Amino acid sequence: MTRVLVLNGPNLGRLGTREPDVYGTLTLEDIRTRLVEDAAGRAEIELRQTDDEATLIGWLHEAVDTASPVVLNPAAFTHYSYALRDAVSIVTSAGLPLVEVHLSNPHAREEFRHTSVISGVATGVIAGLGVDSYRLALEAVLRRA
């Protein structure tokens, strides 16, 4: 069975209480539950979150080493982490699907959020649909895995 890494960057461990008007009231555990239900019989979901850039990069290297497709919410790293961008490029260059996701629509927010250094090397981007961003990304990576 395919294992999908659902990787989340800084501050996403605070979902459910952090700016619910922007990010909604679901927690990462709620998102995990929905993805596990969606993937039943098709994939194993491994959802992780870190506030540490190096840890996130290590997980992307692990995705390559284990041939695991990735759903990635890089959070604030989206806008400036060239190190993360390079790690994403390693994943997609290995032929693995990686979809960048965002709960909110970055283009409808502050101007500094309009630029993603990740998008150019990701397989695709889904944003602004709340938890459905993750669900649609899961479907996309499973179709390409």
LUMKEVO-369184 format. One record per residue (C-alpha): x, y, z; residue in one letter. Coordinates in steps of 0.02 Angstrom, whole numbers, padded with zeros to 5 digits, always signed. Layout:
// LUMKEVO-369184
XYZA/...
// end
This chain:
// LUMKEVO-369184
+00000+00000+00000M/+00062+00174-00042T/+00117+00283+00103R/+00080+00469+00082V/+00176+00593+00186L/+00068+00742+00234V/+00195+00868+00295L/+00155+01030+00383N/+00264+01178+00425G/+00270+01309+00562P/+00122+01357+00670N/+00006+01227+00593L/+00009+01133+00757G/-00099+01276+00820R/-00240+01244+00696L/-00410+01249+00778G/-00365+01396+00888T/-00250+01501+00777R/-00348+01633+00681E/-00502+01525+00654P/-00575+01659+00541D/-00430+01626+00421V/-00385+01443+00450Y/-00549+01370+00514G/-00581+01273+00673T/-00516+01102+00623L/-00357+01038+00705T/-00220+00940+00618L/-00291+00785+00702E/-00460+00823+00621D/-00374+00839+00453I/-00281+00675+00483R/-00445+00587+00522T/-00526+00648+00361R/-00376+00600+00255L/-00366+00427+00332V/-00552+00403+00292E/-00526+00465+00113D/-00376+00352+00087A/-00452+00195+00164A/-00393+00042+00070G/-00287+00146-00049R/-00150+00226+00053A/-00074+00245+00225E/-00074+00426+00284I/+00071+00487+00388E/+00036+00665+00444L/+00176+00763+00527R/+00203+00942+00584Q/+00358+01038+00632T/+00407+01217+00665D/+00585+01173+00614D/+00644+01197+00435E/+00783+01068+00447A/+00662+00934+00508T/+00544+00970+00363L/+00688+00957+00239I/+00739+00791+00317G/+00563+00725+00294W/+00568+00773+00110L/+00732+00677+00092H/+00645+00530+00176E/+00505+00542+00046A/+00634+00516-00091V/+00720+00374+00001D/+00554+00283+00028T/+00471+00334-00137A/+00327+00416-00044S/+00215+00546-00126P/+00195+00707-00027V/+00059+00831+00019V/+00152+00983+00086L/+00088+01136+00178N/+00249+01235+00196P/+00159+01374+00293A/+00270+01528+00316A/+00418+01437+00235F/+00319+01454+00072T/+00375+01631+00047H/+00562+01627+00077Y/+00639+01455+00107S/+00751+01417-00040Y/+00821+01270+00058A/+00645+01196+00067L/+00620+01234-00117R/+00778+01136-00159D/+00717+00988-00055A/+00548+00993-00145V/+00642+00993-00310S/+00735+00836-00256I/+00566+00751-00226V/+00489+00799-00392T/+00650+00768-00489S/+00643+00590-00421A/+00475+00573-00509G/+00371+00581-00351L/+00214+00688-00345P/+00214+00831-00220L/+00066+00947-00204V/+00083+01111-00109E/-00072+01151-00006V/-00137+01300+00091H/-00296+01310+00193L/-00320+01494+00151S/-00296+01581-00015N/-00126+01667-00003P/-00171+01781-00149H/-00317+01853-00052A/-00207+01897+00096R/-00060+02011+00132E/+00051+02049-00016E/+00203+01959+00055F/+00101+01797+00049R/+00070+01812-00138H/+00239+01736-00183T/+00282+01553-00161S/+00459+01495-00190V/+00392+01317-00180I/+00258+01320-00316S/+00380+01322-00462G/+00449+01151-00418V/+00291+01070-00347A/+00185+00954-00452T/+00036+01066-00416G/-00040+01189-00293V/-00211+01187-00208I/-00258+01333-00097A/-00403+01422-00017G/-00520+01275+00007L/-00491+01237+00191G/-00477+01052+00230V/-00532+01014+00052D/-00362+01081-00005S/-00284+00931+00082Y/-00416+00809+00020R/-00397+00863-00161L/-00207+00857-00145A/-00218+00680-00079L/-00321+00627-00230E/-00196+00711-00346A/-00043+00625-00273V/-00130+00456-00269L/-00175+00470-00454R/+00006+00509-00494R/+00090+00386-00375A/
// end
